Amino acid sequence: MPLHPQARDYVAQATSDSDAGLSALSPAEIREMREQDPLAPHRGPLTKLPFVRDERAGEVPIRIYRADPGDGPLPVVVYFHGGGWVFGSVKRNDATGRDLAIRTGSVVVSVDYRLAPEDPFPAAADDAWTVVRDIFARPAFYQSNGSVAVVGDSAGGNLAAVAAWQARDAGLTLAHQVLVYPVLDVAMDTPSYTEFAKGLGLDAADMAWFVQQYAADADPADPCLSPLRLPDVAGLAPATLVTAEYDVLRDEGERYAARLAEAGVPVELRRYDGMVHGFYVLPGLFDPAVEARDYVAERLRASL
């Protein structure tokens, strides 16, 4: 379908990172610019919750949210934010963490993983796995009932997918994985990379720069970097894949969903027609983001 009117307005007003000279800025400058975040009012309300606390899983900073005022055990949803592995934080994604806790009725653990290029691959993936392992190892600390799911958007979707196969291989059973327009193959050679290369919020050149910051000289076929290259996806956690029609990452997400289905993994794919990368975290700008959040929460509640 044509670009959604709200997406058309968004890309018309936004200056792409590549046009602004992304490679000419230092990662620290990019983080400062993004943390100022003019889009903050559109990320959703900072709803007051009965329980919000900053903690650590090993050495990894986390923020724990709970909308339920009680103290009994609940399912746990681990959330990994996006930002190309270079920027983003628990603070920047505070509204998303709160919203997940409210919609799912779960304890939400939002992860402040290390950022590239100061901490390149596999630092972020290692931090993600550290947190997931810790939740299984210390259920009482997290008020967990033992049911754990992972959720991530963009680069965070990459970390969620990696943590999901690491959990399988470690014998830890995840209830679900939700991957929202995830980075799943850093080869960047799918048709959507050509079709939507520029001017739709996330340029192909942007992604190449992000991958270089995070992956540097790592093997692009390493499944810790490119989960789509995982030799065997059988036995992975049931999955929900959310993609945006006008997104360079669309095809790899949909190919991953197809691979999971072929391997017998319960999976549901939903493409949001007319949408661009990043819509999910901006419910104040995109009406379909609200529908997508309802859909994700429904899938999580059903599996948890």
C-alpha positions as CSV (number, residue, x, y, z in Angstrom):
1,M,0.0,0.0,0.0
2,P,1.2,3.6,-0.3
3,L,3.1,5.2,2.5
4,H,0.8,5.9,5.5
5,P,-0.1,9.6,5.8
6,Q,1.5,9.7,9.2
7,A,4.6,8.0,7.9
8,R,4.8,10.4,5.0
9,D,4.6,13.4,7.4
10,Y,7.3,11.8,9.6
11,V,9.8,11.2,6.9
12,A,9.1,14.6,5.3
13,Q,10.0,16.3,8.6
14,A,12.9,14.1,9.7
15,T,16.4,14.6,8.4
16,S,18.0,11.3,7.8
17,D,21.2,10.6,9.8
18,S,23.1,10.0,6.6
19,D,22.1,13.4,5.2
20,A,23.1,15.0,8.4
21,G,26.6,13.4,8.1
22,L,26.3,10.5,10.5
23,S,29.8,9.4,9.8
24,A,31.1,12.9,10.5
25,L,29.8,12.8,14.1
26,S,31.3,10.9,17.0
27,P,29.2,8.3,18.7
28,A,29.2,10.5,21.8
29,E,27.8,13.4,19.8
30,I,25.1,11.2,18.3
31,R,24.2,9.9,21.8
32,E,23.9,13.4,23.1
33,M,21.7,14.5,20.2
34,R,19.5,11.4,20.6
35,E,19.2,11.6,24.3
36,Q,17.9,15.2,24.0
37,D,15.2,13.4,22.0
38,P,12.7,15.9,20.5
39,L,10.5,12.9,19.9
40,A,10.2,12.1,23.6
41,P,6.6,13.5,23.9
42,H,5.6,11.0,21.3
43,R,7.0,7.9,23.0
44,G,4.0,7.6,25.3
45,P,3.2,8.8,28.9
46,L,5.6,8.2,31.8
47,T,2.8,6.5,33.7
48,K,3.4,6.3,37.4
49,L,3.8,2.7,38.5
50,P,3.9,1.2,42.0
51,F,7.3,-0.3,41.4
52,V,10.2,1.1,39.4
53,R,13.7,0.3,40.5
54,D,17.2,0.5,39.0
55,E,19.3,-2.6,39.8
56,R,22.1,-4.7,38.3
57,A,22.2,-8.2,36.8
58,G,25.8,-9.0,37.4
59,E,27.6,-5.9,36.0
60,V,24.7,-4.9,33.6
61,P,22.4,-2.0,34.7
62,I,18.7,-2.8,34.4
63,R,15.5,-1.1,35.3
64,I,12.7,-3.2,36.7
65,Y,9.0,-2.2,36.3
66,R,5.9,-3.7,37.9
67,A,2.4,-2.3,37.3
68,D,0.8,-4.9,39.7
69,P,0.8,-3.4,43.3
70,G,1.2,-6.8,44.9
71,D,4.4,-8.7,45.6
72,G,3.5,-12.1,44.3
73,P,5.5,-13.8,41.5
74,L,4.7,-12.8,37.9
75,P,5.9,-13.5,34.4
76,V,9.0,-11.5,33.4
77,V,9.5,-9.7,30.1
78,V,13.0,-8.7,29.2
79,Y,13.2,-5.6,27.0
80,F,16.1,-4.6,24.8
81,H,15.9,-1.1,23.3
82,G,16.9,-0.2,19.7
83,G,19.5,2.4,18.6
84,G,21.9,0.6,16.2
85,W,23.9,-0.8,19.2
86,V,25.4,2.8,19.4
87,F,22.8,4.9,21.2
88,G,19.7,4.4,23.3
89,S,19.2,3.7,27.0
90,V,16.8,2.6,29.6
91,K,16.1,6.3,30.3
92,R,15.3,7.1,26.7
93,N,13.0,4.1,26.5
94,D,11.4,4.6,29.9
95,A,7.9,5.1,28.5
96,T,8.1,1.9,26.5
97,G,9.2,-0.1,29.6
98,R,6.3,1.3,31.6
99,D,3.8,0.6,28.8
100,L,5.0,-3.0,28.5
101,A,4.5,-3.6,32.2
102,I,1.0,-2.1,32.1
103,R,-0.2,-3.9,28.9
104,T,1.3,-7.4,29.8
105,G,0.8,-7.4,33.6
106,S,4.3,-8.7,33.9
107,V,7.5,-7.6,35.6
108,V,9.5,-5.9,32.9
109,V,13.3,-5.8,33.0
110,S,14.7,-3.1,30.6
111,V,18.4,-3.6,29.8
112,D,21.1,-0.9,29.6
113,Y,23.5,-3.0,27.6
114,R,27.0,-1.6,26.6
115,L,27.2,0.5,23.5
116,A,29.5,0.4,20.5
117,P,32.1,1.4,19.4
118,E,33.6,1.7,22.9
119,D,32.3,-1.8,23.6
120,P,32.0,-3.5,20.3
121,F,30.5,-6.9,19.4
122,P,29.9,-9.1,21.3
123,A,29.5,-6.8,24.3
124,A,25.8,-6.0,23.8
125,A,25.0,-9.7,23.1
126,D,26.9,-10.8,26.1
127,D,25.1,-8.3,28.3
128,A,21.7,-9.4,27.0
129,W,22.5,-13.1,27.8
130,T,23.9,-12.1,31.2
131,V,20.5,-10.6,32.1
132,V,18.4,-13.5,30.8
133,R,20.6,-16.0,32.6
134,D,20.3,-14.0,35.9
135,I,16.5,-13.9,35.7
136,F,16.5,-17.7,35.5
137,A,19.1,-18.0,38.2
138,R,17.5,-15.6,40.7
139,P,13.7,-15.8,40.2
140,A,12.9,-14.5,43.7
141,F,14.9,-11.3,43.1
142,Y,12.9,-10.5,40.1
143,Q,9.6,-11.7,41.6
144,S,9.4,-14.2,38.7
145,N,7.1,-17.1,38.5
146,G,9.5,-18.8,36.1
147,S,7.8,-17.7,32.8
148,V,10.2,-15.5,30.9
149,A,9.9,-13.8,27.5
150,V,12.3,-11.5,25.5
151,V,11.3,-8.5,23.5
152,G,13.4,-6.2,21.4
153,D,13.1,-3.6,18.6
154,S,15.6,-3.0,15.8
155,A,19.1,-3.7,17.3
156,G,17.3,-4.7,20.5
157,G,15.4,-7.3,18.3
158,N,18.8,-8.6,17.3
159,L,19.8,-9.1,21.0
160,A,16.5,-10.7,21.8
161,A,16.9,-13.2,18.9
162,V,20.4,-14.0,20.0
163,A,19.4,-14.5,23.6
164,A,16.6,-16.8,22.5
165,W,18.9,-19.2,20.7
166,Q,21.4,-19.0,23.6
167,A,18.7,-19.9,26.0
168,R,17.6,-22.9,23.9
169,D,21.2,-24.1,23.8
170,A,21.6,-23.7,27.5
171,G,18.5,-25.7,28.3
172,L,16.5,-22.6,29.5
173,T,12.9,-22.5,28.2
174,L,11.7,-19.1,27.1
175,A,8.0,-18.7,26.9
176,H,8.1,-16.3,23.9
177,Q,10.3,-14.0,21.8
178,V,9.0,-10.8,20.2
179,L,11.1,-9.3,17.5
180,V,10.0,-5.9,16.3
181,Y,11.7,-4.9,12.9
182,P,14.8,-6.7,14.1
183,V,18.3,-6.7,12.7
184,L,18.9,-10.3,11.8
185,D,21.5,-10.4,9.1
186,V,24.3,-7.8,8.8
187,A,25.1,-8.8,5.2
188,M,22.4,-6.2,4.3
189,D,21.8,-7.8,0.9
190,T,18.0,-8.4,0.9
191,P,15.8,-6.7,-1.7
192,S,14.3,-4.3,0.9
193,Y,17.8,-2.7,1.3
194,T,17.6,-1.6,-2.3
195,E,13.9,-0.8,-2.5
196,F,13.9,1.4,0.6
197,A,17.6,2.5,0.6
198,K,17.0,6.2,1.4
199,G,14.6,8.7,2.7
200,L,12.4,6.5,4.8
201,G,13.7,7.1,8.3
202,L,16.5,4.4,8.4
203,D,18.7,4.6,5.3
204,A,20.8,1.7,4.1
205,A,23.9,3.9,4.7
206,D,22.8,4.4,8.3
207,M,22.7,0.7,8.9
208,A,26.1,0.2,7.2
209,W,27.5,2.7,9.6
210,F,25.9,1.1,12.7
211,V,27.1,-2.3,11.7
212,Q,30.6,-1.0,11.3
213,Q,30.5,0.6,14.8
214,Y,29.3,-2.6,16.4
215,A,30.6,-5.5,14.3
216,A,33.9,-4.0,12.9
217,D,35.8,-6.9,11.6
218,A,33.6,-9.7,13.0
219,D,32.4,-12.5,10.8
220,P,29.0,-11.4,9.5
221,A,27.9,-15.0,9.4
222,D,28.4,-15.4,13.2
223,P,24.8,-16.2,14.5
224,C,25.6,-14.0,17.6
225,L,25.6,-11.1,15.1
226,S,23.3,-12.5,12.4
227,P,20.7,-14.8,13.9
228,L,19.3,-15.5,10.4
229,R,22.5,-17.4,9.8
230,L,21.9,-19.8,12.7
231,P,22.3,-23.3,11.2
232,D,19.4,-24.8,13.2
233,V,16.4,-22.8,14.4
234,A,14.4,-25.9,15.6
235,G,13.3,-25.7,19.2
236,L,13.5,-22.0,19.6
237,A,10.9,-20.2,21.6
238,P,7.6,-19.4,20.0
239,A,7.9,-16.1,18.2
240,T,6.1,-13.0,17.1
241,L,7.7,-11.0,14.3
242,V,6.6,-7.4,13.6
243,T,7.8,-5.7,10.4
244,A,7.2,-2.4,8.7
245,E,6.5,-2.3,4.9
246,Y,8.9,0.6,4.1
247,D,11.9,-0.6,6.1
248,V,15.3,-1.8,4.9
249,L,15.0,-4.5,7.6
250,R,11.7,-5.9,6.5
251,D,12.9,-8.8,4.4
252,E,15.3,-10.3,6.9
253,G,12.6,-10.3,9.6
254,E,10.1,-12.0,7.3
255,R,12.7,-14.5,6.1
256,Y,13.4,-15.4,9.8
257,A,9.7,-15.9,10.4
258,A,9.6,-18.3,7.4
259,R,12.6,-20.2,8.7
260,L,11.1,-20.6,12.1
261,A,7.8,-21.8,10.6
262,E,9.6,-24.3,8.4
263,A,11.4,-25.7,11.4
264,G,8.2,-26.2,13.3
265,V,8.5,-23.2,15.7
266,P,5.2,-21.6,16.4
267,V,5.5,-18.1,14.9
268,E,3.2,-15.3,13.8
269,L,4.3,-12.6,11.5
270,R,2.5,-9.3,11.1
271,R,3.6,-6.7,8.6
272,Y,2.4,-3.1,9.2
273,D,1.7,-1.8,5.7
274,G,2.5,1.8,5.0
275,M,4.8,2.0,8.1
276,V,8.5,2.9,8.4
277,H,11.2,1.8,10.7
278,G,10.8,3.0,14.3
279,F,7.0,3.4,14.3
280,Y,6.5,1.0,17.2
281,V,8.2,3.2,19.8
282,L,6.3,6.4,18.7
283,P,2.6,5.8,19.5
284,G,2.2,9.6,19.7
285,L,3.0,9.9,16.0
286,F,1.7,6.6,14.5
287,D,-1.8,5.2,15.2
288,P,-0.6,1.8,14.0
289,A,1.9,1.8,16.8
290,V,-0.9,1.6,19.4
291,E,-2.5,-1.4,17.5
292,A,1.0,-3.0,17.3
293,R,1.5,-2.6,21.0
294,D,-1.9,-4.2,21.7
295,Y,-1.0,-7.1,19.4
296,V,2.4,-7.7,21.0
297,A,0.9,-7.5,24.5
298,E,-1.9,-10.0,23.5
299,R,0.7,-12.4,22.1
300,L,2.8,-12.1,25.3
301,R,-0.1,-12.5,27.7
302,A,-1.2,-15.6,25.8
303,S,2.2,-17.2,26.0
304,L,3.1,-16.2,29.5
